[in-house]
Amino acid sequence: MELNVRRASVGAAEVLHVSGEIDLATIPVLHNALVRFSNESPCAVLVVDLDGVSACDDSGLGVLLGAAGRLRDGGGDLVVVCSDESFCSRFARTGFDRAVRVVPSMAAV
């Protein structure tokens, strides 16, 4: 299992493009990228693009929630881009989408 995280600027937004599987084995990669961003840009909005992710377990949701909290504490925010219907359905079932803004595309950010 592998997880790749690539940071890019898209217009005025900072984006983490994530691809691969998010699970207990790969969660440190995502966690470290999110912590690094929140330390470098504490008052910014971070967009996390999950369209390249094939699987995401509960640990991934927890890490994203933690990052959203850290960014909000610093005056920023986290937005998740996800067009996968099964992920979006899971976000709704777990209440994740009430805690973190989830949009279907980069154009909706």
N, C-alpha and C positions, 0 to 999 in steps of 0.2 A: 504494500500500500504506500502511496506517495501523495504528498500534498505540496503544491506549488503556490507561492504567494508572490505577486508582482505588484509593485507600487507604481502608479502613474498619475500625472496631472491631466485631467480632462476638463477643459475650460477652467472654471474657478474651483472645481472640486478636486480633492485628493481621493484617489480610488485605489483600493486593494482588490486586484483581480485574483480570485482564488480558484484553483482547479485541482481535481483529484477527490480523495475521500477524506472527510473529517471524522476521525474517531479517536479512541484513546491513544493509539499509536502515533497519530499525526498531530494531535492537538497542540503539542508544544510549538510547532512551526507557526500555527495560526496565533496562538497566545503571544509568542515573542514578537510577531509582526504588529499586532495590535498594541502591545505595551510600548514598543519602540515608537509607533506613530503618536500615541497619546503623550509620551514624554517629549517628543520633538515639537509637536504642534498642539499644545493643550487646549487652545481655544478655537480649534478648527472643526469643521464638519468632515467626517470620514464616510465615504461610500464604500461598502463591502459588496463586491459583485460576486454572487454565488452561482452565476449561470454556468460556470465550468465545473461545478461540484456534482459528483455522481452519488454521494451518500453523505449524510450528516447525522451523527447520533446526538444524544442528549448533552454530552460533554461539549459539543460544538455550540449548541444553543446557549449553554451556560457561559462559555467564554465570550460569545458575542454580547450577552446581557451584561457581563462584567465590564466589557469594554465600553458599552453604551453608558453605563453608570460612571465610569472614570471620566469619559469625555464630557458628560453633563456636569459633573462636579467642577470641571475646569471651564465651563461655559460653552462647550462644544456640543456635538451630537453625532450619532451614528445612524446611517441609513443603509438598509440592505436592499440590493437589487436581486430579484429572483423571479424568473418566469416559469419555473417548474411547478406545475399544478400540485403535484404530490407534496412538495416542500411547503408550498403556500397553504395547503390544507392542514398540514401538520402545525405550521405557525399559528393558524387560527385555533386548532384544537388545544394547543398548549398555552395559548394566550400570549405567545411571543410577539405577535403582531400588534398587541395592545401596548406592549412595553417598548417596542422598536418599530420605527416606520419601515414598512416593506413596500417597495414599488416594483412594477413589472419590467422596467427597462431604465437604462441610463437617461433616456429622454424625459422620464417622469421625475427625475431628481430635482 
